[in-house]
């Protein structure tokens, strides 16, 4: 049950799966409905924001912060074209959910039609509804020469979040909205995973007949290279890097991530996972590929 009924002693039943985020929980029922409880500061429960409340830090996000009983996820104002958004509008409940994933301050739901609904914090584009524009920073501003280590670049004590400064604007979607690519809704999705400030999905690729698994898409923060955009050049510590992307982009393959060199992107993924600042994918042949990159860290900017 939800809301007042739940507080009177009724129990949430027919639950098929549960996903736990940083401060909130999602529960999927057998009828395809989705419930959540816990922190709702950024709308990660998908039930809207109570604009009558004022946050203690005086930011622009007003919200009912905590739900101690399950509440049902609703549809947001944008169910398709972002141009249709009406502030504060909610449009019924989210239905036909097949699976879900709770992230840092956002949530993803895979629907039966192969599209993805998302809700919660969208500061770094982790909702993927193409509202947040792509942003970049220059990686040379992150490094310095380390004395006594042969001129090896090292971290200055700042990070890409510091460099972005005022270009980072707190955003949220308090009801479920569709994830998009640069050209339209993300479709034919097989699995989703939400992490700290990034999201990932496996998508069926109709061009690879006979191949198991699918290609990988990602969106949100790329401050650690977790979107796998393969932004390599002759000098690893020079040039622009993508900070975050507000729509789904295809993840590149690494030097050893695919036995068929004709493919530019990572293929044959059968399982995915997203951490705080990195992503991982399991291929159909059993190999696990990881993606992350910071100067002097172990990792890579591709899968």
Buried (B, 14 or more C-beta within 10 A) or exposed (E): BBEEEBEEEEEBEEEEBEBEBBBBBBBBBEEBBBBBBBBBBBBBBBBBBEEEEEEEEEEEBBBBBEBEBBBBBBBBBBBEEBEEBEEEBBBEBBBBBBBBBBBBBBBBBBBEEBBBBBBBBBBBBBBBBBBBEBBBBEBBEBBBEEEEEEEEBBBEEEBBBEBBEEEBEEBBBBBBBBBBBEEEBBBBBBBBBBBBBBBBBBBEBEEBEEBEBBBBBBBBBBBBBBBBBBBEEEEBBEBEBBBBBBBBBBBBBBEEBBEEEEBEBBBBBBBBBBBBBBBBBBBBEEEEBBBBBBBEEEBBBBB
